[in-house]
Amino acid sequence: MKILVALLLLLALSNAVKTNGDKSDGQCDYKLTLEPRPHSVSILEFGAVGDGKTLNTLAFRNAIFYLKSFADKGGAQLYVPPGRWLTGSFNLTSHLTLFLEKGAVILGSQDPSHWEVVEPLPSYGRGVDVPGRRYRSLVNGYMLLDVVITGDNGTIDGQGSVWWDWYNYHSLNYSRPHLVEFVASEYVVVSNLTFLNAPAYNIHPVYCSNVHVQNVSISAPPDSPYTVGVVPDSSDNVCIEDCIIDMGYDAIALKSGWDEYGIAYGRPTTNVHIRRVRLKSYSGSSLAFGSEMSGGISDVHVEQVYLYNSFGGIEFRTIKGRGGYIKRIIISDVEMANIFLAFAATGQCGSHPDNNYDPNALPVFDHITLQDVIGTNITIAGSFTGIQESPFTSICLFNVSFSISSGSPTSWVCSNVFGFSESVFPEPCPELQSSYPNSSSTCLSLLHFNGEFAVL
């Protein structure tokens, strides 16, 4: 019986995943139909050795090259059995499932020569850590269709400590790699896995459509510099659900390009649905927007989230020269515990890639709704500091209650922001109490989200 159950689980998780059904309230409510992969091979068939010491990069590359021939035959699965499989970076192919069995650990090599070096993303113009090129991520997809990375709680471990040291000591030759990155790909699923110790980001879909991240556990030590869990970047139709993320910097961060490069590329992050997640961040925020948002971020629905033991809870970041926008964001049903700064929106965050940015490219921040939020042991309820030339508008707070920790210097800080609040404790600053024309009517009206209307 156990063998039968295991085979059924393997079959279910090794299927191609496509979206189906009518438009709903959020991307996560799309129904998924499963199409089985008719072909499957084990990494063992390509000479891989799971001893944690033997380098298996060639085995992964050869296996995927072989499986590429099945793309027009229903696709294929690459099975990774229990073991510790050391590898450098490798690329996936379309119509592929990478399945990590329970006890299977893909280990990222700590030798930088085992990671390819590639050009920077066009919407960034340079590497994020250092100018110039960047290391390719451990597992990559470029212009792919229908790709699944899943398993029976297998693990991808980036062994990022050496990369963190190089970052801290300013000795990186190129910007750090991520664990999983998809570029310009469609119908991507990452599920039922554990991610550990990423050099930088863990899951980074950029220029992608129809991405589903489900039931993953992601963690890195508190002192790991600028490590981030999931980063939807200039991507649309994204679902992140049922995840536990504990990171050194941000748990989830939405982005869309950096200054003049992001403006020129012009691809927003839009139609993102995040629900039923537990987020923890040491030095950043549990949920962050920006600061690289020059292509725009809009139509994001976040619900049923638990944010805990973090410096920041929910933060919106931008700066003069970014351009772009953050608008039509609805965040509801949030529980916070032990957060230093619960809400933040700042127009003075981030650096510039070079001196060619336009200081007159002012970002737009508008129609942000935060509702049904409860927090305990909060130090500062909110800090909203907009841009004088482009104030943050239509910040709507409903049914928010914080228990402020003793000795807190202030509950709210506001400048260059306008909004409306109702049933908020402690009482917010005057700028968030209908001090802007039509703030109350705007916030209380029917707000358009993702093709549907929601009454607030």
C-alpha positions in Angstrom: 0.0 0.0 0.0 2.8 2.4 0.9 4.4 1.8 -2.5 1.1 2.5 -4.3 0.6 5.8 -2.3 4.1 6.9 -3.2 3.6 6.2 -6.9 0.3 8.1 -6.9 2.0 11.1 -5.2 4.9 11.0 -7.6 2.5 10.9 -10.6 0.4 13.8 -9.2 3.4 16.0 -8.5 5.2 15.2 -11.8 2.5 16.5 -13.9 2.5 19.6 -16.1 0.4 22.3 -14.6 -1.8 24.6 -16.6 -4.3 27.2 -15.5 -8.0 26.7 -16.3 -11.3 28.1 -15.5 -13.0 31.4 -15.3 -11.5 34.7 -13.9 -11.7 34.8 -10.2 -10.8 37.1 -7.3 -7.1 36.2 -7.5 -4.5 34.3 -9.4 -4.4 31.6 -6.7 -8.1 30.8 -7.3 -7.4 29.6 -10.8 -8.2 25.9 -11.1 -5.2 23.7 -12.2 -5.4 20.8 -14.6 -2.7 18.2 -14.5 -1.2 16.5 -17.5 1.1 13.5 -16.7 4.6 13.4 -18.1 4.8 10.2 -20.2 8.6 9.9 -19.8 10.9 9.8 -16.7 14.6 9.2 -16.1 16.7 9.3 -12.9 19.8 11.5 -12.6 21.6 8.2 -11.7 21.3 7.1 -15.3 23.6 10.0 -16.3 26.4 9.1 -13.8 25.5 11.3 -10.9 26.9 10.5 -7.5 25.0 11.7 -4.4 27.8 11.8 -1.9 27.9 15.6 -1.5 31.5 15.7 -2.9 31.3 14.6 -6.5 30.4 17.5 -8.9 27.3 16.5 -10.9 26.9 19.6 -13.1 27.6 17.6 -16.3 25.1 14.9 -15.2 22.3 17.4 -14.8 23.1 19.1 -18.1 23.3 15.9 -20.0 20.1 14.6 -18.5 18.2 17.8 -19.4 19.7 17.8 -22.9 18.4 14.2 -23.3 14.9 15.1 -22.0 14.7 18.1 -24.3 13.9 15.6 -27.1 10.6 14.7 -25.4 9.3 18.3 -25.4 7.0 17.5 -28.3 6.0 14.1 -26.9 4.2 15.3 -23.8 7.3 16.3 -21.9 9.5 14.4 -19.3 10.5 14.2 -15.7 14.0 14.2 -14.2 13.9 12.3 -10.9 16.4 13.1 -8.2 16.6 10.3 -5.6 17.7 10.6 -2.0 21.3 11.8 -1.7 23.4 15.0 -1.7 23.9 16.1 -5.2 26.6 18.7 -5.6 26.4 20.8 -8.7 27.1 24.1 -10.4 24.5 26.1 -12.4 22.4 24.2 -15.0 19.5 25.1 -17.3 16.1 23.5 -17.6 14.0 23.0 -20.7 10.4 23.3 -21.6 7.8 20.7 -20.7 10.0 19.4 -17.9 9.4 18.4 -14.3 12.4 18.4 -11.9 11.3 16.1 -9.0 13.3 15.9 -5.8 12.5 12.9 -3.7 12.3 13.1 0.1 15.9 13.1 1.3 17.2 14.5 -2.0 19.4 17.6 -1.6 20.7 19.6 -4.5 23.8 21.4 -3.2 25.1 24.6 -4.9 28.9 24.4 -5.3 30.9 26.9 -3.3 33.5 27.2 -6.1 32.5 30.3 -8.2 34.1 28.7 -11.3 31.2 26.2 -11.3 28.7 29.1 -11.8 28.4 30.6 -15.3 28.7 34.3 -15.7 26.0 36.1 -17.7 25.0 39.6 -18.7 22.8 41.6 -16.4 19.1 41.7 -16.8 18.1 44.5 -19.2 15.7 46.1 -16.7 18.6 46.5 -14.3 21.4 47.5 -16.6 24.1 46.1 -14.2 24.5 43.6 -11.5 22.6 44.4 -8.3 25.5 43.8 -6.0 28.4 45.2 -8.1 28.5 46.8 -11.6 28.8 44.6 -14.5 27.8 41.0 -15.1 26.3 38.5 -12.7 26.6 34.8 -11.8 23.9 32.6 -13.4 21.5 31.1 -10.8 21.8 27.5 -9.7 18.7 26.3 -11.5 17.7 28.3 -14.6 14.9 28.6 -17.1 15.1 31.0 -20.1 12.1 31.4 -22.5 10.6 28.2 -21.3 7.0 26.9 -21.3 5.4 24.5 -18.8 8.1 23.8 -16.2 7.6 22.3 -12.8 10.2 22.1 -9.9 8.7 20.0 -7.2 9.1 17.0 -5.0 8.3 15.2 -1.8 9.9 17.9 0.3 13.3 17.6 -1.3 15.8 20.4 -0.7 17.8 22.9 -2.7 20.6 24.2 -0.6 22.7 27.1 -2.0 25.5 26.8 0.6 25.5 30.6 0.5 27.9 31.3 3.4 30.9 31.9 1.1 28.9 34.3 -1.1 27.8 36.2 2.0 31.4 36.6 3.1 32.4 37.8 -0.3 29.6 40.3 -0.3 30.4 41.5 3.2 34.1 41.9 2.5 33.4 43.6 -0.9 35.3 40.9 -2.8 32.7 39.8 -5.3 33.8 39.7 -8.9 30.2 39.6 -10.2 26.8 39.9 -8.5 25.7 36.9 -6.5 23.6 34.1 -8.0 20.1 33.0 -7.0 18.9 29.5 -6.3 16.1 29.3 -9.0 15.5 31.9 -11.7 13.1 31.8 -14.6 13.4 34.5 -17.3 10.7 35.2 -19.9 9.0 31.9 -19.2 5.3 30.9 -18.9 3.4 28.4 -16.8 6.0 27.8 -14.1 5.3 25.9 -10.9 7.6 25.6 -7.8 6.1 23.5 -5.0 6.6 21.1 -2.2 10.3 21.8 -1.6 12.7 23.3 1.0 15.1 26.1 0.0 18.1 26.8 2.2 21.0 29.3 2.3 20.6 31.1 -1.1 23.5 33.3 -2.1 21.0 36.1 -2.7 17.4 35.4 -3.9 15.7 32.0 -3.6 13.0 32.0 -6.3 13.2 34.8 -8.9 10.7 34.8 -11.8 11.5 37.8 -14.0 9.6 38.7 -17.2 7.4 35.7 -16.6 3.7 34.9 -16.8 1.5 32.4 -14.9 3.8 31.5 -12.0 2.7 29.4 -9.1 4.8 29.1 -5.9 3.1 26.8 -3.4 3.9 24.9 -0.2 7.6 25.8 0.0 9.8 26.4 3.0 12.5 29.0 2.6 15.1 30.0 5.1 18.5 31.6 5.6 20.4 32.8 8.7 19.5 36.2 10.2 22.9 37.6 9.4 22.8 36.6 5.7 23.1 39.9 3.8 20.2 40.8 1.5 18.9 37.3 1.1 15.3 37.3 -0.1 12.7 34.5 -0.3 10.4 35.0 -3.4 10.9 37.9 -5.8 8.3 38.4 -8.5 10.0 40.8 -10.9 8.4 42.3 -13.9 6.1 39.3 -14.0 2.3 38.9 -14.2 -0.3 36.4 -13.0 1.7 35.2 -10.0 0.4 33.1 -7.1 2.3 32.6 -3.8 0.5 30.5 -1.3 0.9 28.2 1.7 4.6 29.1 2.2 6.8 29.5 5.3 9.7 32.0 4.7 12.3 33.1 7.1 15.1 35.4 5.6 17.9 37.6 6.5 16.4 40.6 4.6 13.0 40.4 2.9 10.7 37.3 2.9 8.7 38.4 -0.2 9.7 41.4 -2.4 7.9 42.6 -5.5 10.1 44.4 -8.1 10.1 45.6 -11.7 13.4 47.1 -12.7 15.9 49.8 -11.7 15.6 53.4 -12.7 16.2 54.3 -16.4 16.7 50.6 -17.3 13.4 49.5 -15.7 11.6 52.5 -17.3 12.9 51.7 -20.7 12.1 48.0 -20.4 8.6 48.9 -19.3 7.3 45.6 -17.9 5.3 45.9 -14.7 4.7 43.3 -12.0 0.9 42.9 -12.0 -1.9 40.6 -11.0 -0.1 39.0 -8.0 -2.0 37.0 -5.4 -0.4 36.1 -2.0 -2.2 34.1 0.6 -1.8 31.9 3.6 1.9 32.6 4.2 4.1 32.9 7.3 6.8 35.5 6.8 9.8 36.5 9.0 12.6 38.8 8.1 15.5 39.9 10.2 16.8 43.2 8.8 14.3 44.0 6.0 10.5 43.5 5.8 8.3 40.5 5.8 6.5 41.8 2.7 8.2 44.5 0.6 7.4 46.4 -2.6 10.4 47.9 -4.4 12.6 49.7 -4.1 13.4 48.7 -7.7 9.9 49.3 -9.2 10.5 51.4 -12.3 8.4 49.3 -14.5 5.5 49.6 -12.1 3.7 47.3 -9.5 -0.1 47.1 -9.5 -3.1 44.9 -8.8 -1.7 42.9 -5.9 -4.0 41.1 -3.5 -2.5 39.9 -0.2 -4.6 38.0 2.4 -4.4 35.6 5.3 -0.8 36.3 6.2 1.1 36.0 9.5 4.2 38.3 9.9 6.3 37.8 13.0 9.7 38.5 14.7 10.7 40.9 12.0 12.1 44.4 11.8 9.5 45.5 9.2 6.0 44.1 8.5 4.8 45.6 5.2 6.9 48.2 3.4 6.7 50.2 0.2 10.0 51.6 -1.0 10.9 54.0 -3.8 13.0 57.2 -4.5 13.3 60.1 -6.9 14.6 58.8 -10.2 12.7 55.5 -10.0 9.7 56.5 -12.1 7.1 53.8 -12.2 4.2 53.3 -9.8 2.9 51.3 -6.9 -0.9 51.3 -7.1 -4.0 49.2 -6.5 -2.7 47.1 -3.7 -5.1 45.4 -1.3 -3.7 43.8 1.8 -6.2 42.2 4.3 -6.5 39.7 7.1 -3.1 40.2 8.5 -1.7 39.1 11.9 1.5 40.6 13.2 3.6 39.7 16.2 6.8 41.2 17.5 7.4 43.7 14.7 9.4 46.8 15.1 7.8 48.8 12.2 4.4 47.5 11.2 3.7 49.7 8.1 6.2 51.7 6.1 6.1 53.7 2.9 9.2 55.7 2.0 10.2 57.9 -0.9 13.8 58.0 0.2 14.9 54.4 -0.1 17.5 52.8 -2.4 20.5 53.7 -4.6 20.8 54.3 -8.3 22.6 52.0 -10.8 24.7 54.8 -12.3 24.6 58.5 -12.9 22.4 58.3 -15.9 19.1 58.2 -14.1 16.6 61.0 -14.5 16.1 62.8 -11.1 12.8 64.1 -12.4 11.4 60.6 -12.9 9.0 60.6 -10.0 7.3 57.5 -8.8 3.5 57.4 -8.3 2.1 55.8 -5.1 -1.7 55.6 -5.0 -4.6 53.4 -3.9 -3.1 51.3 -1.2 -5.5 49.5 1.1 -4.6 47.9 4.4 -7.5 46.4 6.3 -8.3 43.9 9.0 -4.9 44.0 10.6 -4.1 43.1 14.2 -0.7 43.3 15.8 0.9 42.6 19.1 4.1 43.9 20.5 4.5 46.5 17.8 7.1 49.3 18.4 6.0 51.8 15.6 2.6 51.4 13.9 3.5 53.3 10.7 6.0 55.5 9.0 4.8 57.1 5.8 7.2 59.5 4.2 6.4 60.5 0.7 8.0 62.7 -1.9 7.2 66.4 -1.8 6.9 66.6 -5.6 4.9 63.4 -5.8 3.0 62.8 -2.5 1.7 59.3 -1.7 -2.1 59.4 -2.1 -5.2 57.3 -1.3 -3.6 55.3 1.6 -6.7 53.6 3.1 -6.6 52.0 6.5 -9.6 50.1 7.8 -10.0 48.0 11.0 -6.4 48.1 12.2 -5.5 47.5 15.8 -1.9 47.4 17.2 -0.7 46.7 20.7 2.2 49.1 21.0 5.2 48.0 23.1 6.0 50.0 26.2 8.6 52.8 25.7 7.8 53.3 22.0 8.9 56.9 21.0 5.9 57.4 18.7 3.2 55.4 17.0 3.0 57.1 13.6 5.2 59.3 11.4 3.8 61.0 8.3 4.9 63.5 5.7 3.9 64.1 2.1 1.1 61.5 2.3 -2.7 61.6 2.2 -5.3 59.1 3.0 -8.2 58.0 5.1 -8.6 55.8 8.1 -11.5 54.2 10.0 -11.4 52.1 13.1 -7.6 52.4 13.5 -5.8 52.1 16.8 -3.6 53.8 17.9 -5.0 56.8 16.1 -3.0 57.6 12.9 -1.5 61.0 12.0 -3.8 63.7 10.6 -2.5 63.1 7.1 -4.2 59.7 7.2 -7.5 61.1 8.4 -9.1 62.4 5.3 -6.9 65.4 4.9 -6.7 65.0 1.1 -9.7 66.0 -1.1 -11.9 63.0 -1.9 -9.7 60.7 0.3 -12.7 59.2 2.1 -14.9 58.8 -0.9 -12.0 57.2 -2.8 -11.2 54.8 -0.1 -14.8 53.9 0.6 -15.7 53.5 -3.1 -15.7 50.3 -5.1 -12.0 49.6 -5.8 -11.1 47.7 -9.0 -8.9 44.7 -8.5 -7.9 42.1 -11.0 -11.0 42.5 -13.2 -13.3 42.2 -10.2 -14.8 44.7 -7.7 -14.4 44.4 -3.9 -16.5 46.5 -1.5 -14.2 47.9 1.3 
